[in-house]
């Protein structure tokens, strides 16, 4: 059943949102839509992501979705992934921090970042 509250916050991804997202992920080798910034993560999961990248000395760029409600909703539609942060490597959607941790543990993240 649809709750009217849910329908009020639903943002349909527009071509402008899609262009902005595509531009950001193509512009940077490793990019994350996150709560806060790479220097100042604003949630536990964004901080965990930063810690993984810092530990491996992998630089990344981020977009603070707390400052842009429309992109915060649009990125979820763009990827079909409901949680944040959302991580992209070389324009490809990787997943969230749980997937990032798995890639790190298997050694795949280091390989992906090196290419």
Residue, then its C-alpha position, 0 to 999 in steps of 0.5 A: x500500500x502506498x503511504x501518501x507521505x512516501x509519494x510526497x518525497x518521491x523525486x522522479x529522475x529528470x534528464x538534468x539529474x541524470x546528466x549531472x550524475x553522469x557528468x560527476x561519475x565520468x569526471x572522476x576515477x573514483x566517486x561517491x554520493x555520500x552524506x558529508x564530504x570526503x574530509x568530513x563524512x556525516x554518517x557512519x557508513x560514509x566514514x567507513x567508506x573514507x576509512x577504507x579508501x584512506x587505508x589503501x591510499x586511494x583518493x576519491x571525490x564525493x558529492x554531499x547529498x545532504x546539500x541536494x535533496x533532489x540528487x539524493x533521491x535521483x541517485x537512488x533511481x539512477x542506480x536502483x540502490x536504496x542506500x548511501x553512500x553509492x560508489x562508482x569506479x571509472x563510471x561504473x556503479x560498484x555499490x555501497x560500503x558493504x560491497x566496498x569492504x568485500x572488494x577490499x577484503x578480496x583484493x579486487x578494490x586495489x586492482x580496480x583502483x590501480x587500472 
